[in-house]
Amino acid sequence: MIKAIIFDCFGVLVGRGFRETYRIAGGDPIKDEDFIEDSLGQANMGYITHQEFYEQIAGRIGITVEAFQAAVERAEQPNEELLSYIEELHKSYKTAVLSNANRGSLDRRFGQEKLDELFDTVVVSADVGMVKPDPEIYELVASRLGVLPSESVFTDDQEGYCHAAQALGIQTVHYKTFDQFKTELEQILAK
């Protein structure tokens, strides 16, 4: 029986993922894939600050930090339809965010009050020193929710992160669109 639903942030709750943000800022995410992976890795593990991350990215693209911040604001709009649905889900299920992100990024995006309203726990990679697809980070979020991995559903826009969760017995939905996600989630919840 499903007791908890766990959501990725970037590409699910907001925006369409960092590579799309990078493209909107004027960068070439295909050409700069290795640079992006390295920079995201440093930020997601908390090795560099939010400011240092923005400086690295802006420097690579050749724009100001302010221009990159403006691109982030344009690209990473909240998925209001999904957030409203989470409000409904939270009446019957425990909910969580599990995100590879730098420190404070979810607070900056949503505010602590909104996070507390929608989610029972928020696990951010830079805060815990682990990143998806490390099995321990999925186990940590389940533990914080007080559920077994098999009692939860995880959704992410990155299919590989869904496969890692499945290996632990977590049911998953590879997020593509809100309608597709809702349909697949409701099929799982109806079992």
Secondary structure, DSSP 8 states (H G I E B T S, - for coil): ---EEEE-TBTTTBSS-HHHHHHHTT--TTTTHHHHHHHHHHHHTTSS-HHHHHHHHHHHHTS-HHHHHHHHHHH--B-HHHHHHHHHHTTTSEEEEEE---TTHHHHHH-HHHHHHH-SEEEEHHHHT--TT-HHHHHHHHHHHT--GGGEEEEESSHHHHHHHHTTT-EEEE-S-HHHHHHHHHHHHT-
